Amino acid sequence: MSQQPLQPLVQPWDAHNQKLVSNVHPADWKNPAPAPRYNLVVIGGGTAGLVSAVGAAGLGAKVALIEKHLMGGDCLNVGCVPSKAIIRAARAVASVKEAGEFGVNVPDGVSVDFGRVMERMRRLRADISPHDSAKRFSELGVDVFIGAGKFTGPDTIEVGGQTLRFSKAVIATGARAAAPAIPGLSEVPYLTNETLFSLTELPNRIGIIGAGPIGCEMAQSFARFGSEVYLVEATHGILPREDPDAANIVREQMARDGVNLLCCGKDLKLAKAPGGVRLQVESHGKGYDVLVDQLLVAVGRAPNVEGLGLETVGVAFDKKGVKVDDRLQTTNPRIYACGDICSPYQFTHAADFMARIVIQNALFKGRAKVSSLIIPWATYTSPEIAHVGLYEKEAQAKGIEVDTYTLGMDKVDRAILDGETEGFVRVHVRKGTDQIIGATVVAGHAGDMISELTLAIKGGLGLKTIGATIHPYPTQAEAGRKVGDLYNRTRLTPFVRKLMGAWLAWTR
Ligand SMILES: Cc1cc2nc3c(=O)[nH]c(=O)nc-3n(C[C@H](O)[C@H](O)[C@H](O)COP(=O)(O)OP(=O)(O)OC[C@H]3O[C@@H](n4cnc5c(N)ncnc54)[C@H](O)[C@@H]3O)c2cc1C
């Protein structure tokens, strides 16, 4: 099987990438002879497809999984896994740079071997890849077909010249980086998440378009490695989805790391220049004209709907992706969809849990609803920023009145000892109650801390219960318990306080 279509996803062609590809797109893979009929045929072998396939097979269904590029999809190959490996290396750089604050002398300062940073990432990605491999899924009872899947009839999908018959099918073909309408973009060389992780040399100057999660994570990392970073964002500040004060804490840290944020960017123009790209933009009334060696476009995602034969089977779609109802059924009742192809929540964990819904609904006539999922998310900058449930503005828009409790990380002993006092835990409860309806955490490990609040929402545990839960001292997670204390203190009404005072005076 040719490796040609896999370029440039897996450059350089070193031992690590060869190991990766031998797992997720083996050159010698022989597609099996199709079964007469499958309970479920899944198109797309990213998280959504893998979880659908393996979950269904584990329950005894006859399942086929079709993947045209790399099993593991974006997350393993060009998304979460490589980006987090890079972020870890950038955090190491920051730790060394800040070592003096901890009384640790680093005599010669920091020098980054970017080639080794990327090599480490490729090694770790390859080490993780057996988990998503064609071999493993085959051993778990899934018929794995490498090739592009396409609907050809009401119950047929074609792949590599073979026809698979299905009772139910799942579209899990994900999304890809979209090319935004920026003057000059089509004439200049640029990176997306599909090519960024193939870099082997640190750019002296990098322009990044879009200050969403991917743009911010990479801007901070490349600045920490020593690149001159220009982060261009059309709106004010960064991470437009998050509370402005939360995003601002991250923005300030990114500025300290050296990121040049060009927000409220207007009249962005790109042009070819010797050795790179000329980037012109106006930010807050000031004109910028910089030459960058590399340009990363990190705005917008386009759903992978092309070439699937969706029209043949009456599956409706638009520029946001495949249309599904709350039960993840498409406009063809035999066909379901899950993951980035049909969701505004483009996260691996969301794809995973949507796949679980599809298994229940497609195979067992279940009634599980995607709207019942409580989906947290995190951006892995330093500090991290994580959120679950409603933002205050969303609660207001829905007419829900809230009480909000916010505790600064500077009130948490472990955060003080770690030197990570920038941030807060903010919890919104339904007014007059302790029912949690949303929370934002900005902290060194906010992505870990948000799970407690997610569990509370999911399990119907109130803020009072979190306040009454013993957390080990000293941990940063104690911040959650302390927010619970803030709530519990409000229960101490003047009347109760008076009553307690009287009791104590009487029993003295
Ligand atoms: C840089 C980056 C960092 C990210 N970091 C995080 C993170 O930290 N945490 C997080 O939760 N999420 C993160 N994400 C998002 C996460 O990667 C996606 O939400 C997740 O991969 C979606 O999974 P999926 O299965 O829906 O789609 P995908 O992973 O895109 O998989 C779809 C698969 O379908 C295949 N396919 C498409 N068409 C066909 C066809 N016709 N036939 C056969 N196969 C086909 C594709 O080749 C692909 O392998 C990140 C994304 C990026 C880009």
Ligand as a Chemical Component Dictionary entry (heavy atoms), coordinates in Angstrom:
data_LIG
# 
_chem_comp.id                   LIG 
_chem_comp.type                 NON-POLYMER 
_chem_comp.pdbx_formal_charge   0 
_chem_comp.three_letter_code    LIG 
# 
loop_
_chem_comp_atom.comp_id 
_chem_comp_atom.atom_id 
_chem_comp_atom.alt_atom_id 
_chem_comp_atom.type_symbol 
_chem_comp_atom.charge 
_chem_comp_atom.model_Cartn_x 
_chem_comp_atom.model_Cartn_y 
_chem_comp_atom.model_Cartn_z 
_chem_comp_atom.pdbx_ordinal 
LIG C1  C1  C 0 -3.919  20.947 17.187 1  
LIG C2  C2  C 0 -5.117  20.323 17.851 2  
LIG C3  C3  C 0 -5.092  20.096 19.199 3  
LIG C4  C4  C 0 -6.182  19.526 19.830 4  
LIG N1  N1  N 0 -6.124  19.319 21.176 5  
LIG C5  C5  C 0 -7.176  18.770 21.816 6  
LIG C6  C6  C 0 -7.118  18.529 23.209 7  
LIG O1  O1  O 0 -6.132  18.815 23.876 8  
LIG N2  N2  N 0 -8.196  17.950 23.792 9  
LIG C7  C7  C 0 -9.322  17.615 23.078 10 
LIG O2  O2  O 0 -10.272 17.092 23.664 11 
LIG N3  N3  N 0 -9.395  17.836 21.747 12 
LIG C8  C8  C 0 -8.354  18.398 21.109 13 
LIG N4  N4  N 0 -8.413  18.596 19.751 14 
LIG C9  C9  C 0 -9.642  18.210 19.026 15 
LIG C10 C10 C 0 -9.670  16.688 18.732 16 
LIG O3  O3  O 0 -8.501  16.323 18.045 17 
LIG C11 C11 C 0 -10.899 16.338 17.923 18 
LIG O4  O4  O 0 -12.039 16.815 18.588 19 
LIG C12 C12 C 0 -11.043 14.827 17.721 20 
LIG O5  O5  O 0 -9.937  14.327 17.037 21 
LIG C13 C13 C 0 -12.332 14.516 16.950 22 
LIG O6  O6  O 0 -12.391 13.155 16.681 23 
LIG P1  P1  P 0 -13.264 12.610 15.453 24 
LIG O7  O7  O 0 -13.182 11.132 15.528 25 
LIG O8  O8  O 0 -14.582 13.238 15.445 26 
LIG O9  O9  O 0 -12.546 13.163 14.144 27 
LIG P2  P2  P 0 -11.065 12.934 13.580 28 
LIG O10 O10 O 0 -10.090 12.749 14.657 29 
LIG O11 O11 O 0 -10.846 14.048 12.626 30 
LIG O12 O12 O 0 -11.149 11.562 12.794 31 
LIG C14 C14 C 0 -11.857 11.438 11.584 32 
LIG C15 C15 C 0 -11.208 10.359 10.748 33 
LIG O13 O13 O 0 -12.037 10.077 9.626  34 
LIG C16 C16 C 0 -11.201 9.802  8.523  35 
LIG N5  N5  N 0 -11.977 9.953  7.279  36 
LIG C17 C17 C 0 -12.475 11.101 6.756  37 
LIG N6  N6  N 0 -13.159 10.831 5.629  38 
LIG C18 C18 C 0 -13.104 9.489  5.438  39 
LIG C19 C19 C 0 -13.612 8.599  4.470  40 
LIG N7  N7  N 0 -14.347 9.028  3.431  41 
LIG N8  N8  N 0 -13.348 7.288  4.591  42 
LIG C20 C20 C 0 -12.610 6.823  5.622  43 
LIG N9  N9  N 0 -12.090 7.617  6.568  44 
LIG C21 C21 C 0 -12.347 8.936  6.490  45 
LIG C22 C22 C 0 -10.075 10.801 8.679  46 
LIG O14 O14 O 0 -8.933  10.398 7.962  47 
LIG C23 C23 C 0 -9.860  10.769 10.193 48 
LIG O15 O15 O 0 -8.887  9.836  10.569 49 
LIG C24 C24 C 0 -7.331  19.169 19.089 50 
LIG C25 C25 C 0 -7.365  19.382 17.714 51 
LIG C26 C26 C 0 -6.276  19.951 17.093 52 
LIG C27 C27 C 0 -6.327  20.170 15.611 53 
# 
loop_
_chem_comp_bond.comp_id 
_chem_comp_bond.atom_id_1 
_chem_comp_bond.atom_id_2 
_chem_comp_bond.value_order 
_chem_comp_bond.pdbx_ordinal 
LIG C1  C2  SING 1  
LIG C2  C3  SING 2  
LIG C2  C26 DOUB 3  
LIG C3  C4  DOUB 4  
LIG C4  N1  SING 5  
LIG C4  C24 SING 6  
LIG N1  C5  DOUB 7  
LIG C5  C6  SING 8  
LIG C5  C8  SING 9  
LIG C6  O1  DOUB 10 
LIG C6  N2  SING 11 
LIG N2  C7  SING 12 
LIG C7  O2  DOUB 13 
LIG C7  N3  SING 14 
LIG N3  C8  DOUB 15 
LIG C8  N4  SING 16 
LIG N4  C9  SING 17 
LIG N4  C24 SING 18 
LIG C9  C10 SING 19 
LIG C10 O3  SING 20 
LIG C10 C11 SING 21 
LIG C11 O4  SING 22 
LIG C11 C12 SING 23 
LIG C12 O5  SING 24 
LIG C12 C13 SING 25 
LIG C13 O6  SING 26 
LIG O6  P1  SING 27 
LIG P1  O7  DOUB 28 
LIG P1  O8  SING 29 
LIG P1  O9  SING 30 
LIG O9  P2  SING 31 
LIG P2  O10 DOUB 32 
LIG P2  O11 SING 33 
LIG P2  O12 SING 34 
LIG O12 C14 SING 35 
LIG C14 C15 SING 36 
LIG C15 O13 SING 37 
LIG C15 C23 SING 38 
LIG O13 C16 SING 39 
LIG C16 N5  SING 40 
LIG C16 C22 SING 41 
LIG N5  C17 SING 42 
LIG N5  C21 SING 43 
LIG C17 N6  DOUB 44 
LIG N6  C18 SING 45 
LIG C18 C19 SING 46 
LIG C18 C21 DOUB 47 
LIG C19 N7  SING 48 
LIG C19 N8  DOUB 49 
LIG N8  C20 SING 50 
LIG C20 N9  DOUB 51 
LIG N9  C21 SING 52 
LIG C22 O14 SING 53 
LIG C22 C23 SING 54 
LIG C23 O15 SING 55 
LIG C24 C25 DOUB 56 
LIG C25 C26 SING 57 
LIG C26 C27 SING 58 
# 
